[in-house]
Amino acid sequence: MPVEQTSAQTSRVELAAGVAGALSRFRILAYVVGVGLLTLVAAMLVKYLGDQAVLVQVIGPIHGFLYAVYLILAVDLAIKARWSIKGTILVLLAGTIPFVSFYAERKVTDRVRAGGTL
């Protein structure tokens, strides 16, 4: 005999699915932005040590666009997972420091999967 779900149970299932989707999108972009930032740092080294600015001219705008998308997806996850303002700002800033986005992505994933907030 099938069990009927109440509206409260249904909204919890939808919320969990919304958070899961937002987390997946965030994880992908956190990784992409982290790799992009490391690539940009390498391009900056080439620019200043090798006097070749073309890599920064190409990689810089691509990284900037991807970081903007990262910000949108991080805010989306923050709203759905009900993070604090402080936690949200720290995650947003994580995409600006090389290697930190990888660490932040891991911590965010662990906390969201555990049902916690930031």
Beta strands, then each sheet from edge to edge (+ up, - down):
end
